[in-house]
Amino acid sequence: MIPIRDDTPRFSTPFVTYFIIALNTLVFLFELSVSEQGRGALNGLIYHFGVVPLRFDHILAAWPASSLTGLFLPILTSMFLHASWLHLIGNMWFLWIFGDNIEDYLGHFSYLLFYLVCGFAAAIAHILLNAGSRLPSVGASGAIAGVMGAYFVLYPKARVMMWFPPIFFFHLPAWLVLGYWFFMQFLSGAATSIAETSQTNGGIAFWAHVGGFVAGVVLIKVLPERPRRYRYAAW
């Protein structure tokens, strides 16, 4: 089940959404250039700039002697790294569909702050619920989950065209699409926690998605709508 587009109109150009998509793409192209030096070089980049929960355990244990940069920088940089073309395209596609309306609602600067804060919240949720894991986590999906949470609150009755491969297309309300997505992330996160597979195997950071989505729901209720959002015809 893949979302194709939504029917919520926007009244401004989503420059920040375009910028985030472009920046993620450029960073992934840089990752590809690093991978040409060998798999070890790429793994080193991912480990250094990704979120590794065990590393945060060590940093917090050494507090306050540890560096704040070592604590926060990997959370920021991990939002712009991706594991594959499919990982990148999937994340950017969801941001393309839902991000423009949230940027339209908040305004450019507030939207950028919103996006980053959701990404931080997602990373913190992942760290807390995968304590001791040595596996690096990368990707924009936690921040984008925050965008989806905000969309769930603001535009629950919007219609989202969904594609069920290979040929079926139909529209569903946004509350159902995004609510179902969140429910599945929560169930999957609970299942991996019970099985304790997230410590030893790779895969999807489900708790990061849950944390980002919840952060988006909360923040969009606190942040104000930008003024003069709508265009009016001059008479």
C-alpha positions as CSV (number, residue, x, y, z in Angstrom):
1,M,0.0,0.0,0.0
2,I,1.7,3.1,-1.3
3,P,0.5,6.7,-1.0
4,I,0.5,8.5,-4.3
5,R,-0.8,12.0,-3.5
6,D,-3.2,13.9,-1.3
7,D,-5.9,16.5,-2.0
8,T,-5.0,19.1,0.6
9,P,-4.3,22.4,-1.2
10,R,-1.3,24.5,-0.2
11,F,-0.9,28.3,-0.6
12,S,2.9,28.7,-0.6
13,T,6.0,27.2,-2.1
14,P,7.5,24.5,0.2
15,F,11.1,25.7,-0.1
16,V,12.2,24.0,3.1
17,T,10.7,20.6,2.0
18,Y,12.5,21.0,-1.3
19,F,15.8,21.8,0.5
20,I,15.5,18.8,2.8
21,I,14.9,16.5,-0.1
22,A,17.8,18.0,-2.0
23,L,20.1,17.8,1.0
24,N,19.3,14.2,1.7
25,T,19.9,13.3,-1.9
26,L,23.3,15.1,-2.0
27,V,24.4,13.4,1.3
28,F,23.5,10.0,-0.1
29,L,25.5,10.7,-3.3
30,F,28.4,11.5,-0.9
31,E,27.8,8.2,0.8
32,L,28.1,6.5,-2.6
33,S,31.4,8.2,-3.2
34,V,32.7,7.1,0.1
35,S,31.6,3.5,-0.6
36,E,33.9,3.5,-3.6
37,Q,36.7,3.5,-1.1
38,G,35.5,0.2,0.3
39,R,32.7,-1.1,2.5
40,G,34.8,-0.4,5.6
41,A,34.9,3.3,4.8
42,L,31.1,3.6,4.4
43,N,30.6,1.6,7.6
44,G,32.9,3.9,9.4
45,L,31.0,6.9,8.2
46,I,27.6,5.4,9.2
47,Y,28.9,4.4,12.6
48,H,30.5,7.8,13.3
49,F,27.6,9.9,12.2
50,G,24.7,7.6,12.9
51,V,22.9,7.1,16.2
52,V,24.4,4.2,18.2
53,P,22.5,3.7,21.5
54,L,25.4,2.1,23.3
55,R,27.5,5.2,22.6
56,F,25.0,7.4,24.3
57,D,25.1,5.2,27.4
58,H,28.9,5.8,27.6
59,I,28.5,9.5,27.0
60,L,25.9,9.9,29.7
61,A,27.9,7.7,32.1
62,A,30.8,10.2,31.7
63,W,28.6,13.2,32.2
64,P,29.5,16.1,32.6
65,A,33.0,15.5,31.4
66,S,31.7,14.2,28.0
67,S,31.1,16.5,25.1
68,L,27.7,17.9,24.2
69,T,28.8,17.7,20.6
70,G,29.3,14.0,20.9
71,L,25.8,13.7,22.3
72,F,23.8,15.8,19.9
73,L,25.8,15.9,16.6
74,P,25.1,12.2,15.6
75,I,21.4,12.7,16.2
76,L,21.5,15.6,13.7
77,T,23.7,14.0,11.1
78,S,21.8,10.7,11.3
79,M,18.7,12.4,9.9
80,F,20.4,13.0,6.6
81,L,22.1,9.6,6.1
82,H,20.4,6.6,4.3
83,A,21.2,3.0,3.9
84,S,20.1,2.6,0.3
85,W,18.4,4.2,-2.7
86,L,15.2,2.5,-1.7
87,H,15.5,3.8,1.9
88,L,16.1,7.4,0.6
89,I,13.4,7.3,-2.1
90,G,10.8,5.9,0.3
91,N,11.5,8.6,3.0
92,M,11.6,11.5,0.5
93,W,8.4,10.3,-1.1
94,F,6.5,10.5,2.1
95,L,8.0,13.9,2.9
96,W,7.0,15.1,-0.6
97,I,3.4,14.1,-0.1
98,F,2.8,15.3,3.5
99,G,5.6,17.9,4.1
100,D,4.4,20.7,1.9
101,N,1.1,21.1,3.8
102,I,2.8,21.2,7.2
103,E,5.3,23.8,5.9
104,D,2.4,25.8,4.5
105,Y,0.7,25.7,7.9
106,L,3.7,26.6,10.0
107,G,5.8,28.8,7.7
108,H,9.3,28.0,6.5
109,F,11.4,28.6,9.6
110,S,9.0,27.1,12.1
111,Y,8.6,24.1,9.9
112,L,12.4,23.5,9.8
113,L,12.6,23.7,13.6
114,F,9.6,21.4,13.8
115,Y,11.2,18.9,11.5
116,L,14.5,18.9,13.4
117,V,12.8,18.6,16.9
118,C,10.8,15.7,15.7
119,G,14.0,14.0,14.4
120,F,15.6,14.5,17.8
121,A,12.5,13.1,19.6
122,A,12.6,10.1,17.3
123,A,16.2,9.4,18.0
124,I,15.8,9.8,21.8
125,A,12.9,7.3,21.6
126,H,15.1,4.9,19.7
127,I,18.0,5.3,22.1
128,L,15.8,4.7,25.2
129,L,14.1,1.7,23.9
130,N,17.2,0.1,22.4
131,A,19.6,0.7,25.2
132,G,22.9,-1.1,24.7
133,S,22.5,-1.7,21.0
134,R,25.7,-1.3,19.0
135,L,23.9,-0.9,15.7
136,P,23.9,2.5,14.1
137,S,20.6,4.0,13.1
138,V,20.3,6.4,10.1
139,G,17.5,7.9,8.1
140,A,15.0,10.8,8.0
141,S,12.0,8.6,8.8
142,G,11.8,9.7,12.4
143,A,11.5,13.4,11.5
144,I,9.1,12.5,8.6
145,A,7.0,10.5,11.1
146,G,6.6,13.8,13.0
147,V,5.4,15.5,9.8
148,M,2.9,12.6,9.4
149,G,1.7,13.1,13.0
150,A,1.1,16.8,12.3
151,Y,-0.8,16.0,9.1
152,F,-2.9,13.4,11.1
153,V,-4.0,16.2,13.5
154,L,-4.5,19.0,10.9
155,Y,-6.0,17.2,7.9
156,P,-7.7,14.0,9.1
157,K,-10.4,14.2,6.5
158,A,-8.0,14.8,3.6
159,R,-8.2,12.2,0.9
160,V,-5.0,10.2,0.1
161,M,-4.8,8.3,-3.2
162,M,-3.3,4.8,-2.4
163,W,-1.8,2.3,-4.8
164,F,-2.2,-1.3,-4.0
165,P,0.2,-3.0,-6.5
166,P,-0.2,-4.0,-9.2
167,I,-3.2,-2.1,-10.5
168,F,-5.6,-1.0,-7.7
169,F,-6.0,2.7,-6.9
170,F,-8.5,4.3,-4.5
171,H,-8.8,7.1,-2.0
172,L,-8.7,6.8,1.8
173,P,-9.1,9.4,4.5
174,A,-5.8,10.6,6.0
175,W,-6.8,9.6,9.5
176,L,-7.1,6.0,8.4
177,V,-3.9,5.9,6.4
178,L,-1.7,7.6,9.0
179,G,-3.5,6.0,12.0
180,Y,-3.0,2.6,10.5
181,W,0.7,3.4,9.8
182,F,1.3,4.5,13.4
183,F,-0.6,1.5,14.8
184,M,1.6,-0.9,12.8
185,Q,4.8,0.9,13.8
186,F,3.8,0.6,17.5
187,L,2.9,-3.1,17.1
188,S,6.1,-3.8,15.3
189,G,8.2,-1.9,17.9
190,A,6.6,-3.9,20.7
191,A,7.2,-7.2,18.9
192,T,10.9,-6.5,18.3
193,S,11.3,-5.4,22.0
194,I,9.7,-8.6,23.2
195,A,11.8,-10.7,20.9
196,E,14.9,-8.5,21.6
197,T,15.8,-8.8,18.0
198,S,16.6,-5.1,17.6
199,Q,19.8,-5.6,19.6
200,T,21.3,-8.1,17.3
201,N,19.7,-7.7,13.9
202,G,19.4,-4.8,11.5
203,G,16.1,-3.5,10.3
204,I,13.6,-0.7,10.9
205,A,13.8,1.6,13.9
206,F,10.1,1.3,14.7
207,W,10.3,3.1,18.1
208,A,11.9,6.1,16.3
209,H,8.8,6.3,14.1
210,V,6.6,6.1,17.1
211,G,8.5,8.8,18.9
212,G,8.6,11.1,15.9
213,F,4.9,10.7,15.2
214,V,4.0,11.5,18.8
215,A,6.3,14.5,18.8
216,G,4.6,15.8,15.7
217,V,1.1,15.4,17.2
218,V,2.1,17.3,20.3
219,L,4.2,20.0,18.6
220,I,1.5,20.9,16.0
221,K,-0.9,21.6,18.8
222,V,1.5,24.0,20.4
223,L,3.0,25.8,17.5
224,P,0.9,28.6,16.0
225,E,-0.3,28.7,12.4
226,R,1.7,31.3,10.4
227,P,-0.2,34.6,9.7
228,R,-1.5,35.6,6.3
229,R,-1.5,32.0,5.2
230,Y,-4.1,32.3,2.5
231,R,-4.0,34.2,-0.7
232,Y,-6.9,36.6,-1.3
233,A,-7.9,38.0,-4.7
234,A,-7.5,41.8,-5.0
235,W,-10.5,43.8,-6.1
